[in-house]
């Protein structure tokens, strides 16, 4: 069975550890939205037939502004629309699972 989960992430230039399924479906990555200038939210889809009894696992994420350096080992999963203040944020997952 597939499920959709929602997560929030502060936009503060730090790396944040979020507990989530080990293999969420990157092709099932749904959306990134700016809640306010300092907070984004995003949705993922996962197949719950795998690793149900293990985990959840910790994935590392950061939110960056346009023009900021993307950390080594990270890739952009999605981009928000422009906030009322004119800011645009990019959600990155850092390639490490704890």
N, C-alpha and C positions, 0 to 999 in steps of 0.2 A: 504494500500500500504506500502510495506517495503522500507526503504531507508538505505543507508550506509553513515556514517559520518566519517571524519578524524579529529583527534585532535593531537596537539603537547603538550609535557610536558617537562619542564626543569628537568635535573637530578641535583638537588641541595640540597637534603636532607630535603626539605620543603614540606608541604602539600599544594596542589593547588586546587582551586575551579574551576570547568569547568561547563559551562551551557550545558545541554544536555537533551534529553527526560527523563521523570521519569522512565519509564520501558524499558530501552534498553534491548535487548535480550542477556543475558549472554551466552546462547548457540550460539548466533549470533556474539559473539566476534570474530573478524577476525584475527588480526595480531598485533604484536608489533615489531617495528624496531628501531634500533639506527640510527639517522640521523647523529650524530657526538658524540663525547665522552660526551657532556653535554646536549644532547637533544634526546628525543625519540618521535616517532609518533605511533599512533594506530588507528584502525578502528573498529567501532561497527555497528551492524545492529539493526534497531528498527522497530517496527510495528507502523506506523503513524495513525492507526485507533483509538488509545487510547490517551486521553488527548491532543487532537490537540489544543483546545482553552486554555488549562492551561499550565503554564510553559513558557519557559523551566525551568528546575529545576537545582539546583547546586549540583553536585556530587564532592566528595573529593577524590583526587588521590595523590599518591607519587611514585617516582621511586627510587628503592633501588639497591645497589650493592650486589653481592653474599657475604654472611656472615654477612650482616647487620641485625639488629633487625627489625622484622616486627611489626609495631605498633598494639596495642590492637584494636580489632574491624576491622582489615584490612585483606584482602585476596588477594593472587596473582592472577591476571588475565592472565598474560602472561610474557614471557621472550624473550629478544632480542637475536639475534645472536651475536657473538663476534665482537667487533669493531676492526679496524686495530690496535688500541693500546692494544688489548687483554681484554677489559672490557666487562662485561655482565651485563645488567640491567633487573630488575624485576618490572613490573607495578603492583601497589597495589591500590585497591579501599578501602577507609575507610568507614565503615558502618555508614554513617550519610548523610542525604539529607537535604539541607538548602532550 
